[in-house]
Amino acid sequence: HSETGLRNSLRNVIGNILVFMPLGFFIPLLFDKLNNFKKVFKIGFLSSLAIELCQLFVNSNVCDIDDVIYNTLGAVVGFICYRTFEMIMIKINLKNKLDKIRDFHTNNILKKNCKRNIYSYYGNFSYLCLCFL
């Protein structure tokens, strides 16, 4: 029985950390103003706290301070992963390569490429149609 209890506890801890890692990774990636350890920490903490406070009003779930701690830790680990990703991007000069294909009006990489491909497709198609006329 102690193995099962330990396994469940470990699953709970790792699960709570993993659930909030994407939050810590994507907040600084998507919002330049939030690319700061303290801000990501606060957002992770407050998000987790809000979830736990909501669980006070639901009878089937239990509010637990450990969840807040591990979720906040998950956001911090996600932020560390983001910073590592950012350093790798700078080292291999990927940021400059991505800036060449980024649509700065929407700050989206894929839309500009899709638009460019669609425009070139229709442009080539129009040209071919004119050639056959």
Salt bridges, closest charged atoms under 4 A:
GLU3 OE1 - ARG7 NH2 3.92
GLU86 OE1 - ARG83 NE 3.50
ASP99 OD2 - LYS95 NZ 3.34
ASP99 OD1 - ARG102 NH1 2.62
ASP103 OD2 - LYS115 NZ 3.47
